[in-house]
Amino acid sequence: MFEETLDEGSRFSEENLHLVTFELSGEEFGVDIMQVSKVIPVPRITRIPQAPECIKGLINLRGKILVVIDLNKRLDFSSKETDSLSRIIIVEVKDKVVGMLVNSVKEVMSLPLSSIQPPPEMIKSKINAEYLRGVGKIGSRLLILLNLARVLGEEEIEEFSELSSPEKNI
């Protein structure tokens, strides 16, 4: 069963998962690099009145309007003020492009599939278990692997795409 979850919506090289890693609330996370189109410094973000709390606002990325989600808030962590290390990871989930605000981006890395295990109860108790793909062990480091398609539910992805529809492009 774990292998089904791991393979869902992801592309692997033969023995490795290629990831972009980032930090949130003192923990290290990773997402499949195939879903990441770019990582950018935080530009001016325009707030959206009455938007859900996890939506930070909108950005203009080369004439295209994108919704930015505060991943700290989405995962129920305490939010952090944006600083010089903060980044927006531009990701594609179910053919929709969204920005994810993170505390900092660490590295692009290759993780052997053999080092990925199901998430322990301690992590499941802090993060909604359906958002998790597993935990990668790299020496003494633990890397929490997120399933972006589940972190951003289908209804939310549709809502985000309406906020950043082509009619709103600048």
N, C-alpha and C positions, 0 to 999 in steps of 0.2 A: 504494500500500500504506500509506504513512504516513497518508493521509487516512482510511483505514478504521480504523486504530488511534486516530486522533484523535477520530473520531465515536463510537466504541464507548462506549455507556453514558453519553453526555454530552448535555447540552442547551445549544444555542447560541442567542444572538440571531443576527440575520442575518450580521453581520460580526465579532462579538466573542465571546470566551470570558470569562465572568465567574468570577473566582477569589477565594478566600481565600488570602492569602500568609502564610507563616510561616518562621521560621528554625530550622535544625538544623545543628549543627556548623559554624557560620560560613557556611552556604550558604542561599540563599533558594529556597523551594519554593512551589508553588501547587497547589491542588486545586479542582475544579469546585464553585462555590458551591451548585449544586443538590443536592450530596451532603451539605452541611453544614447541620445544624439549629441549632446554637448553639456559641458559644465561651464557656468558663467559666474562672474562676480555679481553681487546683488545690485541691480539697477534701481531706479526709482519705481516703487510699487504703488499703484493707484488702488486705494481701498474701494470695496464694493459695499454700498449701504445694505444692511440687513442680510449679508451673506453668512453662511454657516461659519462658526468660529475658526474652523481649520483652514478656511480660505483666507490667505493673506491679502490677495487682491489680484490685479492684472498688471502685466508688463508688456511692453512693445519690444518684440525681438525681430529686428529687421523688417518692420512693417506688419508683422503678424502679432495679433493680440493673444496672449496666453494667460491662463489661470495659474496662479502660484498657490500651492498648498503648503502650509506650515506643517512639516512632517512631525515636529515635536507635539503639536496640538492634536494631530490626527491619531497619534499613537498614545495619547493621554499622558505625555510627559510635560514637565513644566517648560514653558516657552522661554527662550533666551533672546536677549536683545541682539539684533543684527550687528556684527562687527566686521573687521577686515578679513577674518577667516571664513565668514559665512559665504555659502555658495548656493546657487540654484542649479539643480540637476534637471536638465530638460529630458523628459522620458516620453516614450510612446507606449500607451497601454490601449489595447483593443482599437488600434488605428486612430487614437486621439492623442494629441500632444499636450503635455501638462508640465509645469515647472514645480519642483519640490524644493522647498527651502530647507537646508540642512546647516548644522553648526560649522562643519568643515568637511572638505573632501580629503581623504587620506591618500589613496593610491588606486591604480588599476593593477589587478593581480590575477593570477591563475591559481585556482584552488583544486587540488586533486579530488575527484569524486569520492575516493575512498576515505577522505577526511571529513566528509559530511555525515552528520548524524541527526536523528530526530531531536527537536528542541526539548531540553529538560523541563520538568514541571516548574522550576524556579523562574524560567523565562516565560513560560506560558502563563504564569500567574500575573506577570507584569504587562504582557502584550497579548492582545487577542490572538489565540492560537491559530485562527484561520489566516492571519496575515503572515504566518511564518512558513518558510520552506524547509528550514533546518538550521543547524549550527555547524559552522566549519571550525575545525581545530587547526591552528597554525602555531606549532610550538606551544607556548603557554597562553597564546591569544585565543579568544573565542570571538567568532565573527557570526553575527545573527543575520541569516539570509531571509530577505523579505520577498513575498509574492506580491508584486505591484498590482496585479489584476484583482487581488482580494483586498489590498489596502485601499484601493480606489474602487469601490463597488460599481456595478454597471449603471445604476441610476445616477450616481454621482458623476461618472464619466460623461453621461449624456447631458447632465446639468452643466458641467464644466464646458462642454463643447458648445452649448447654447450661449454661454457667457462670452466665449471667444469665437463666435461664428464669423464666417467670412464677411458678413455685412458690417462687422465691427472693426475690420482690418483698417489700418491707417495707411 
